Amino acid sequence: MTASDKNLKNDTISPDQVQYWDQEHLIHPWSDLTDDPPEMTQISSADGIYLIDGHGNKLIDGPGGMWCVNIGYGRREMADAIADQVMKMTYSSPWFTTNETSALLGKKISDKAPGDLNNVFFTNGGSDAVDTALRFVQYRNNIMGRPQKKTILCREKGYHGSSYLAASVSGTGREHDRRFMDTHRDLVSMLPNINPYLRPKGTSLEEWCDAKIKDMEDRIISVGAENIGCFIAEPVLASGGVIIPPPGYHKRTRELCRKYDIVYISDEIVTAFGRMGHWFASEAVFGIQPDIITCAKGLTSGYVPMGAAIISDSLFKGFDHIDGSHPFTNGYTYSGHPVAARAALTNMEIMEREGIMEHVREISPYFQDRLRQIGDKYDIIGDARGMGLLGCLEGLASTSASEEARLRIDSHFGQMMDEACEKRGLLVRPIINMCVFSPPLIITRDEIDKLFDILEEAIIEVQNTI
Ligand SMILES: Cc1ncc(COP(=O)(O)O)c(C=O)c1O
């Protein structure tokens, strides 16, 4: 009998036992499978913006799950709606049937989405929403007699998911991915990093924007617009380190797509459903109407998995003149799953009733103020950037720092911040030399203070240990 079997007989399972099973039996995303599995923080319960770890410690959930728990944890109303739907009708095949819950959700999302984005394809999560959008563009060009129009324009530091195709158009983590994970590079044309923080000294934001637009137009010309199917872009590059494109960038990339007949896909998997104070950020925040929007995460606030690709009416123009059968052979057993759809509808009702969009618009300037103050105050912070309820701190070694200190900051600043924050009651998400945070949208001003007070204490500790 192994240690794990023995404890199965106990009513209560100890944190050590969970740790053991985890390390013996679970493979976590993005882990190094050649190493012994590391110990991970164990979460045993959650409420509001807080997580409780296996030892009973209360932690502010800085990352909001993975940018997803928008309405916060432990909502009885969500549990009741999900349970009710399970009892009423757990499942109906999206191939042969429809049902009230998913049809109503399709209508509700179309009502909230900008312009003529009225056609919703439901998925299990974000990666397959991205796959669906990209495959729809391929399908459309195939049936419209231009099968060569396939290249996907995407960007360094963009993240679009972990399916083969979504990973192929992602530019984050390429330092790891490129070496050990295959991707479909032939389909992809990757544009250089647009992060304004990287612009050479003396370059204005306007000049940086001009340069990035030129990069894109030059690429379109060199690949040939007749060979390019779409451009996929997050409004804010979240996993790449909360990169905010320079002002005007979105409108100008949108114009380029119109000029060259390239479908514009806005990947709003992080930014939709309130993160920027609006249902969708593309139009309300950045003034553009994409051809397709992908969403997931905040759609159900992480209570159950669900994603969607929302496609404009315009992209269907001309379809009715095409003779014969042309099935769009893309679909998932759980497309429009009634339980997930009910969770999404209830999540949206809660957001409306509680005025969560208005709350985010009201509270985020304060969040951003505190973030910027940190950037100004500590030498070790190279950049403190964010928008809405998204934030990132990027570490930077001073010019007088030793080689060793520089290396530690460049490769471990995020990890060091994570450890220093966690012991003070805050989880952040470490990304190499950065840490990012996107708390549940219900966070109050006092809780924002608490979050940033802990971040400041952690920065001081990290600064002193370098
Ligand atoms: C912008 C963006 N697109 C796509 C995805 C992939 O979503 P999922 O992990 O639900 O497949 C993510 C996940 O973080 C994301 O941030």
The ligand as a Gaussian input file, in Angstrom:
#p B3LYP/6-31G(d) Opt

LIG

0 1
 C       -5.252000      36.463000     -25.145000
 C       -5.411000      34.995000     -24.945000
 N       -5.841000      34.240000     -25.946000
 C       -6.028000      32.905000     -25.806000
 C       -5.760000      32.275000     -24.609000
 C       -5.955000      30.790000     -24.481000
 O       -7.070000      30.529000     -23.693000
 P       -7.266000      29.092000     -22.989000
 O       -6.140000      28.954000     -22.015000
 O       -8.621000      29.212000     -22.359000
 O       -7.227000      28.064000     -24.044000
 C       -5.293000      33.028000     -23.535000
 C       -4.981000      32.395000     -22.252000
 O       -4.419000      32.981000     -21.348000
 C       -5.092000      34.428000     -23.711000
 O       -4.614000      35.184000     -22.715000

